[in-house]
Structure formats: C-alpha cells, structure tokens
C-alpha cells in the first residue's frame, strides 16, 4: 500500500491514464446492443481508484483538456448552429430549446426545494440531460466564485457524484423514450409513419427499396451506330437518370464531350451512370465494346464532401442539383451521412450544413461539383495547430471577463469561452475552407481525449468525497434525475406534435439529437425499419450541444448562496 501511495504522490498521471484505459474498455462492452459509454465508465473507474489515496491533479491540466474538448464541440457544431438560425429549421430549433429550458426549470426547482448546492445541481443536470460538457462549464463557473480550496473541492466532488448517479439512468431512459414512448404519446406507429414519409419524399409514389439503398454507378463503352447524327445532350436526355457521356474517341483522337457535339458512326464513347440505366441504353447507342481502352483514360474519384454552404441548408437534393446546374454534370451522389448515420436518398431529401456527401464520378467533375457544395474531406489534411491554439486562447481570454450581478459574478468561464470560440472558428472555417483545417479524425481524437482526461481528473481528485455524496444522496438524486430526463422529452414531444405540427418521425430524430444521444437515433431507425429518423437529428444536435453546455454556469449562478 505504501508503494501505491508513493506512486500516487510522485506520478498521479499513471492512474489518470489508467482510468481512461479501463473506462474506455468497459464502455465498449454491449449487452443486447446497449453500452453505458466511455465517459460514465471513466468517471466511475476514476472515483473508485480515487479511494486509494490523495490525488493532486494540477488545475491547469484539467482546464487545458476540457478546453480542447469543448472547443472541438463548438468547432464541429459551429456551421450547423449558425445555419440553423433560419426559418426552414425553426421548428427543430424550438424543440431543442424546449428540452433545454424545461430541464433547467426542473433542476432549479429541485435545487430550491431540496436545498441542493451548485455542484450537486450541476451534476444532476449534466447526468440527467446526458451532456458531459456541462460538468466542465459548471466547474469553471465555481472557480470564479472565490471559494476556498476545500469548498471548491467539495463542490467538484458533488458534480461528479450527481453526474455518476444520474447519467446511466438518463442515457437508458432516452434510449427507451425516443423510439418507444414518444410514438406512444403521439398515438402513431413509427413504422407506418416512416413509410408515409418515404412516400412523401419520393414524390407521392409508393416507396421502393432502391430509393433508399446503396446506388451503384459504373462506366460502360459503346460503339455508336443507332445514335449517329444526334447530339450528346439529346442522347443523355433520352437515357435519363442523369447519365453522362464522359469520353468520345473518334478515329483514334479524343473529342471533348460537349452537350452540342454530334455523334458519328464508329465513335467509341464512355457512358457513366446508374448500372440499370446504362445497360438499358444499348439499343439507343449501338454495340457494347471492351471498356478498358475507353475508361482507362477517365480518372475516377470517390470523394467525401462536407456541406458548409449555408445557402444549401434546408434545401432538397432536387433544389440543390438545380442550383449547382451544369457543375453537377457527370457527378453522382452515392451516399449521404448525417451524424454518422446514412440518410435516405430521394429527390425531396433535405440537406443540412454538416452533412457529408459521398460523390462519385470523373475526378475533374467531382472536384468541380465539390467546390459548389462544400469542403472536400481528404485523408491527407493536417490540423492547423496555429488556428486551433489561437482560437482556444481567444476563448479562454473571453472567459476571464465577468460582470457582477449583485454579489454573483456572471462569466462564460474558460469552458464557455472555448465553446463560443469553437463555434466561431468552425463557422469561419466553413466560410473560408483554406484556413483552419481540423479533420474529423483529429476532432474525434481531441474530443475523446480531452473529455476523458477531464472526467478522470475530477474523479481521482474528488474520489472519497464523491463516493460519500453518492452514498448519502444516491437514491434521491437518481429519482430527481429520472424526472429531469423524462419530463423535458415528454413536453417537447407533445409541443412539437400538437403545436408545431412536426412529422412524428422527424420529432423522434430531433429528440435524440437534442439530448445528444447518438444511440437513440439508431434505436429509432431500427423500430421504424427506416433511416428517415436521421433527417431530424442535425439541427437539434447542434443547438442541444451548445444550449446544454451553457446551462452549467447558469445553474451555478442561480443556486449559489454566497
């Protein structure tokens, strides 16, 4: 035991990293598709290890790692957050606001009724509303109150205890409420509503599997005979399905395949498009030939493009295709991903800032179309460290500024400042893609590492006090947490369905987004047997991340007694 205490005193970072490693491993375990998640597991492991001795974790370490995490949240949500401030997505924004504000009222009600201190109230809100970042912003706000070291440590321990007790229940209740309870409250069958939405998105026709499936495209080569004397455009229009003639070889020489070029007998052409369409085009063109010689000179590309043009936000694929015009010629949308979930592809599918389009076609065509849509996501992109560090520094500086209301200083705190900086930097990056590169893989790494380090540090430094708080108030916090989780979602469901008249399928996706629980989206899609719930996730997710994070300082300011 003396050896362990010596290690704790000389190298506490060993246990910090060990907490993250064990918590991450435990968070990966699934029981019938359900997992608690790495954040909650890391905190619980850290609290348990914290019983071994007195851990001294430098405050600057916690501040840096939390700033990295919350800045990344802001950067990722920035384009979607600012784009959501439009009439097209107003109802989804309203749903997220209802959840956040109802949760705030309930937490403050419990705090005043049961005399909860700021730390306990903040932990209760962070866990029951499943927003881990609220712990950091609340901790930052507490550090601005001039508390003694002992009092501050107690408040931080209460944050950890409140979160640890309520998060798992909040997470599980959200997973069950979104796909099961929400449709019951609306008196709808989610599968039937999904079928109706699919039909609506398909233009009123009965939904077909091919409308939502992976679409295969290829290039085939033909020797012109029946199409001789016709222009490239007339042949493409007759075949339809956005097929395109990508190459024309005439007597051994290439001819640019402009729309007004007239085909001649004996021309060899490369025809690209959906497989079924180009196979059926054979009688309209001529004999199919070996495609190797024709297609070898057509460099193809598959490119993921992040949608960051606000003018495209909320528009349908059909509207976007018309807007992009000829720049979309020869380019096909193979997949559309939103918050890691594939979105159904129909002409009426709406696109939001932050979506990822997978484009396929000739390299020159894909590059041309990508420039009109957003930012190409290439694996070789490197993080702009100067932009990242400068943005976080500016946010932390803004967080130092405070305004006193009576005896209580109101401040963004370091976490709130970093969040605002991340929102602005992410938005600026969407406007000027040449600066501020921060690839998705790097974002995920910094987000996971930053939050993991912060949570582990809180658990280790306050382990004994947190454990005592859990033993003393565990059951009452759990019951309060269940109310804070369920009531906001119930109110939001009824409000969205009866007042906003939103589609039930979109409501379910929006609930999962506003609660920032990705797994609830997956459960919703499984119950609906459709990917349509994903259509409602993006905007509430961005708004929820921002709104719930800033509730931490608000709760501290409202419950601090001086």
C-alpha positions, 0 to 999 in steps of 0.5 A: 500500500505504501508503494501505491501511495508513493506512486500516487504522490510522485506520478498521479498521471499513471492512474489518470491514464489508467482510468481512461484505459479501463473506462474506455474498455468497459464502455465498449462492452454491449449487452443486447446492443446497449453500452453505458459509454466511455465517459460514465465508465471513466468517471466511475473507474476514476472515483473508485481508484480515487479511494486509494489515496490523495490525488493532486491533479494540477488545475491547469491540466484539467482546464487545458483538456476540457478546453480542447474538448469543448472547443472541438464541440463548438468547432464541429457544431459551429456551421450547423448552429449558425445555419440553423438560425433560419426559418426552414429549421425553426421548428427543430430549433424550438424543440431543442430549446424546449428540452433545454429550458424545461430541464433547467426549470426542473433542476432549479426547482429541485435545487430550491426545494431540496436545498441542493448546492451548485455542484450537486445541481450541476451534476444532476443536470449534466447526468440527467440531460446526458451532456458531459460538457456541462460538468466542465462549464459548471466547474469553471463557473465555481472557480470564479466564485472565490471559494476556498480550496476545500469548498471548491473541492467539495463542490467538484466532488458533488458534480461528479457524484450527481453526474455518476448517479444520474447519467446511466439512468438518463442515457437508458431512459432516452434510449427507451423514450425516443423510439418507444414512448414518444410514438406512444404519446403521439398515438402513431406507429413509427413504422407506418409513419416512416413509410408515409414519409418515404412516400412523401419524399419520393414524390407521392409514389409508393416507396421502393427499396432502391430509393433508399439503398446503396446506388451503384454507378459504373462506366460502360463503352459503346460503339455508336451506330443507332445514335449517329447524327444526334447530339450528346445532350439529346442522347443523355436526355433520352437515357435519363437518370442523369447519365453522362457521356464522359469520353468520345474517341473518334478515329483514334483522337479524343473529342471533348464531350460537349452537350452540342457535339454530334455523334458519328458512326464508329465513335467509341464513347464512355457512358457513366451512370446508374448500372440499370440505366446504362445497360438499358441504353444499348439499343439507343447507342449501338454495340457494347465494346471492351471498356478498358481502352475507353475508361482507362483514360477517365480518372475516377474519384470517390470523394467525401464532401462536407456541406458548409454552404449555408445557402444549401441548408434546408434545401432538397437534393432536387433544389440543390442539383438545380442550383449547382446546374451544369457543375453537377454534370457527370457527378453522382451522389452515392451516399449521404451521412448525417451524424454518422448515420446514412440518410435516405436518398430521394429527390425531396431529401433535405440537406443540412450544413454538416452533412457529408456527401459521398460523390462519385464520378470523373475526378475533374467533375467531382472536384468541380461539383465539390467546390459548389457544395462544400469542403472536400474531406481528404485523408491527407489534411493536417490540423492547423495547430496555429488556428486551433491554439489561437482560437482556444486562447481567444476563448479562454481570454473571453472567459476571464471577463465577468460582470457582477450581478449583485454579489454573483459574478456572471462569466462564460468561464474558460469552458464557455469561452472555448465553446463560443470560440469553437463555434466561431472558428468552425463557422469561419472555417466553413466560410473560408475552407483554406484556413483552419483545417481540423479533420474529423479524425483529429476532432474525434481524437481531441474530443475523446481525449480531452473529455476523458482526461477531464472526467478522470481528473475530477474523479481521482481528485474528488474520489472519497468525497464523491463516493460519500455524496453518492452514498448519502444522496444516491437514491434521491438524486437518481429519482430527481434525475429520472424526472429531469430526463423524462419530463423535458422529452415528454413536453417537447414531444407533445409541443412539437406534435400538437403545436408545431405540427412536426412529422412524428418521425422527424420529432423522434430524430430531433429528440435524440439529437437534442439530448445528444444521444447518438444511440437513440437515433439508431434505436429509432431507425431500427423500430421504424425499419427506416433511416428517415429518423436521421433527417431530424437529428442535425439541427437539434444536435447542434443547438442541444450541444451548445444550449446544454453546455451553457446551462452549467454556469447558469445553474451555478449562478442561480443556486449559489448562496454566497 
